[in-house]
Amino acid sequence: MRLTNREGRRQEFYLGTSKASAEKALERYYEEGILPDETAPEDRSEDRALLFREWANEWLGRRRAKLTSVAQYEIAVRVHLNPRWGGHRLASIRKAQVEAWVREMEDNKAIANSTAELHWKVFKMITRDALQNGKITANPCYEVEGPYIEKTLPYIFSDDEAWALCDAFPERYVAIPLLGFGCGVRQGEAFGTCTDVIGRKNGVLTVHRQVLRTKETSYKPMLVNRLKTSRRKGGIHTKTVPMPDHVLEAIDYHEAKYRPLAAETVLRTHGRTIETCQRGPAKALFWSPQGNLLNNDTFNERAWKPTLRKLGIQHDDGTLPTFHDTRHTYISKMLQNGLPPETVALWVGDSVKEIRRTYNHLLDDQVADHRDQVNRLTSRPVRAQAAA
């Protein structure tokens, strides 16, 4: 049954597996004005009867992305997409319905920008996968613009704020924000700093480990020999960063006062689970008082957030900056002082494209700063007057 609703959108409804059931559903509609459910019959042998939730679960089972990403996909499907689309037949979803759903997410103030963006991303991947596998004949997301995402600017610490934060930080963990401000490392990379990556002779920090706590690690902090970008196409597996003298001094002090402890490192191999990967030895610098590797919750709740609240450092809306903002601060400072984006991207382990996309406003600011130099280089040469 196909009809045009009051909003001018075409809709399709499944009426049953037999003529009798179809006539009964039509009779109920004409008498009561109640549309039949957009659900499939019990016989699901044909692709036309395939429910969205069935294909979403099939799609999730084939994901080979980073485990934290798969966990986000699973949450998006379970919490939002299945309640919204799960009972719909995959083949019955139309472009107009998707556009209406996008507007709903934009109008719902309870849905954060990042959440709406994730829901849209996962929905598009599922429908595209269904199209590629012949489950539908057209993608309902084709030429549909996703939810409008307001640009969120990171918190850039001033020099005074950064040093005040480090001065007020608990001594046991103070080297960690110094690594963020001074080397631009991610939080998990800072947690995974070991004694063998500190280049005291050449002043270089080598980063190739991080502490992960995911479903695959049974949500226990685990030292893994892999960076966040390792699985991307052309991703970086190891990066080297210049280490300022004050960061090296803080590391030396920390190592002398809080003895590094032996830790098992997962030597991550592509295509293998953590359980089947080989292990290697390492000595981690940062531990909790109970002798465990650090995790986000312990660090953020016991050190990071209390220090920010104590100093009154916050966004205009009252929310607190995250540790990742130390990385934003580092990158911004490097770019503002003329370091090439290619060099900064290599140090922090991002692509040049990502650096330009995220920090384009800083690169634009440099246009005015370099005007005098461009003017000098492109002006007509001044020639000395010939002698009379």
N, C-alpha and C positions, 0 to 999 in steps of 0.2 A: 504494500500500500504506500503510495507516494502522495504527499499533499504539501501545500504551501501554507505556513502558519500565519498568524496575524502580523508577525514582524517581517513577513516577506521572505522567510527562509524555507528552502525546500527540505523536507524531512521524509525519511523512509522507515516504515515499521514492518516488522515481521509478524505475520498473522497466524502462522501454524504450519503443520506438515500435511494437512489435508484440506479439501474444499470445505468440509463441514466445520472444521475449527476456524477457518478463515471467515466463513459466513457468520459464525457465532461472534467472533471478535468484531466484525464490522457492525453487526446488529447492536452490540453493546456500545460501540462508539456512537452510532447514530442516535441511540436512545438516551445515553447518559453523557455524551460528549467527552468520554474518557478515552484517551489514546491507549492502545496496547503498549506493553513494555517493549523497549528496544533490547530484548534479550533473545538469545538463540534457543532453538528447541533442544530437547534432550538428545536427539540424534545429531552429533557434531562431526559426522564423517566428512563433510564438505567444508572447504575453506570459508565459504560464505557464512557458515554458522559459528566460526571461530570467535570467541569472546576476547576482548582486549586483555583482560587479566590473564587468560591462558597464554597468549602470545608474549605478554610482558614477563611472565615467569619463565617461559622458554628462552626468551632473550637474555634474562638475567643469568640463567644457568650457563650461557656460553661466553660470558664476559671474561676477558683475560687482562683487564686493565689493573692498575695498582689497587691493592686490596682496599685501601681507604676510599678510593673512588667507587669501587663496586658497592661498598657499604653505603655510601651516599645515594647511589642509584636505587638500592634496595629500599632505603627509607623513603625516598621520593615516590616509588611505586606503591609501597604499602600504605603510607600515611596520606598521600594526596591523589595519585593517579588512579589507583584501583577504586577508591570510594567515588571518584568523579566519573571514570570511564570504564571501570571493570566490567559492569553488566552490559555494556554496549557491544554489539557485534562489530568486529573490527572493520568489516566491509561496509557497515552502515554509517560510519563516522564521516561527516561532510565538512567541507572547508568553512561554511558559515557557522557550524557548531564550534569549531576550533577558534574562530575569530571571536565568538561570543565568550568563550572560556578565557581567552587572553584578556579581554576587557574586564571580566570578573576579577581576575588576579590583580589587574592594575587598580581596580576600584577598592579592593579589599586591603584596608590599611593594616590588618593584622598579619599580612604576608609580607615579609621583608623582601627587599629587592633581590638579594642574593638567592633567597628561597624560590621566588617566582622564576628567576633565571634558570635555576637547577631543574625545576619541574618542566619548564619549556624545553630545555636541552634534552632531558631524558625522554620526554614524549616524542620529540622529533626523531631521536635515535631509534625508538621502538617502531614508529610508523615507517621510517625509511627502511629498516631491516625487514619489515613485513612486505614492503613493496619489492625489495630485492629478492626475497624468497618466494614471490609469486602468491602471497596470501591476500593481497589487495591489488587492484588494477590501477589505482591512482593514490597519490599521497595527499591526505587532507591538509597537510602543512604547507603544501606548495604555494609559494608567493604570499604566505601569511607572515606578517611581521610579529615577532615575539613581544613580550611585555616590555614596556619602556622602563629602562633601568637608569635611575638617577646616578650620576657619577659621584662616587664617594672619594673624597680626598683623604689621603693618609695623614696621620699626625706627624709633623716634622718637629722634632725636639730642637730647641735652641741650644747653643753651647752651654749656657748657664743651667738650663733644665737637665741636660744630659749629665753634666758633672755633679749637680746637686743630687740627682737620682743615684749615681754611683757612690757618692759620699755617704748617702743615707741607707744604702743597701746592706742587708745582712752580710757579714764578712764571709760566711761560708760560700755564698753564691755570687759575690760581687764581680768575679772575673767573667761571669756569663753575660751581663749587659755590656761590659767592656768589649767582649768579643763581637756583640751585635753592633755597637757604635763604631768600633775600630776596624772591623773586618767584614761587616755586612752579612754575617752568616745567619741562617735560619735557626729557629729555636731548637729543633731536633738535632741539627748539626752541631750547635754549641754544646748540647747535652752529651753528644757523642765524641767530644774532643778527648783524644788519648795522648799518652806521652810520646808516641812515635811520630806524631805529625807536627811537633813543635820544632821548627828549624831555628835553633839558637845561633847558628853560625851565619846563615844567610838572611835571617829575619823574615822567614816565609812560613805561613801556615798552610799545610796541605789538608784539604777537606775531602774525605771520601767515605765517611761514616755518618750515621745518624741513629738516634734512638727512636724506635718505632713502638707504638702500643696500639695494636689493632686486633681485629677478630682473629687473624691468622696467628698472632702471638698470644692468644688467649687473654688479650688486654693486659699483658704484663710488659713492662718496659724491656726492650731487647735491643742490643747493639747490632746493627745491620750494616754491612759493607756495601751500601748503595745510597745514592743521592736521590732527591725527589725527581730530578730531571733525567735520571738514567734511562728510563724506559721510553722517553720521547724519541721521535725520529731525529737522529743527530744529537741526542742528549749528551750531557756532560757527566762522565762517571767520576772524574777527579778534578778538583780545581785548586789552584794555588793563589794565595792572597798575601800581599805585603802585610806584615804584622808590626804595628807601631811599637816603639820602645815601651810605652806605658802599659800596653797590653801584655807584652812579654814579661815585664816586671811583675804584673799582677799574677800571671800564670806561675812564675817562679815562687812567689810568696805563697800562693795557694798550694802548690805542690809540696812546699816545705812544711806547711802547717797541717794540711789534710792529705795524708798519704794516699797516692793512687792505689786503686784496688784492681786485682785481676778480673777480667770480664771475658766472657765467651762471645766471640764475634761471628755472626752468621755471614758466611761468604756467599752472598746471594748469586745464584746462577739463573739465567733466563730460562723460563719454562719449568722451573722446579719450585715446589713449595718450600717454605722455611724448614719444615720437618726433615726434608730430604737433602737440604743443602749441607755442605761441609762446614765445619767450625774452625775458627782460628783463635789464637790468643791475643790479648790486648790488655793495656792498663788504662782504665778510664779515670779521668781527673775528677769528675763530679759525681757525688753520691749523696743520698739522703743520710740523715743521722742514723737510720736503721740499717745502713749498708746496702741500699737498693739503688739501682740506676734511677736518675731523675725522670719524672714525667710531667706533663703540662699542668695537671691539677695541683700537684705538690708545689711546684715552683710558683705558679701564678697565685695560688691562694695564700701561701705562706710568705712569699717574698715580693713578688712583682706588684700585685694589687695593693697590699698594705703600704708599700713605699710610695706609690703614686698618690694614694689618698692622703698620706701624711704630708706630702708636699703640695697637694692641691693641683696636681697636673691632670687635666682632663680636656675632652673636646668641649665645644660650645654647648652641646646638648647634654653635657654631664656624664657621658660615657667615658670609660677609661681607654687610653691607648693600649694597644697590644704589644707584645714583644716584637712582632713583625715590623712595628713602626721604627724600631731601631735600625732595621735594614733599610727601610724607606729613607730614614734620615741619612744614613751612610751614602746611599746611591745619589740622593739629591745633592749632598755636599760635594761629592766627586764631580758630578755633572756641572754644578754651578761654578766650580773652579777650573773648568776647561778640560777635564779629562775626557778623552774620546769615548763615545758610547760603546764602541767595540771593546775597548780595554775594560771598562766597567762591567760590561756583560760577561766578559771572560772571568773576572774576579768573583762575581756573585753567582755565576752559574745560570744565567738567564740568556735568552736569545737577544740579539740586537733589536729584532722586531718588537719583542716584549718591552725592552727598555724604552724604545722610542714611543710605543703606544702609551705606556704608563706615565712617562715623565716628559711627554712632548711639550708641556707648558714650560718646563725649565729650559729645554732646548730652544724654544721660541724666544725666551727672555734673552738668550745669548746673542740673538740677531742684533738687538740694539747695542749690546756691549761691544760687539766687534765692528760697529759701523765706522769708527775712525780708521781702523786698520784697513777695511775694505775701501774706504774713500782714498786712503793713501796709495793703495796698490793699483787702483783703477783710474786715478786722475791723469790728466795730460802731463807728461814730463815737463819740468821747468828747466829750460835751457839757458845757459849764461849768454848774455848779449855779446855779440861779436865786438871785438875791439874796434874803436873808430879808426 
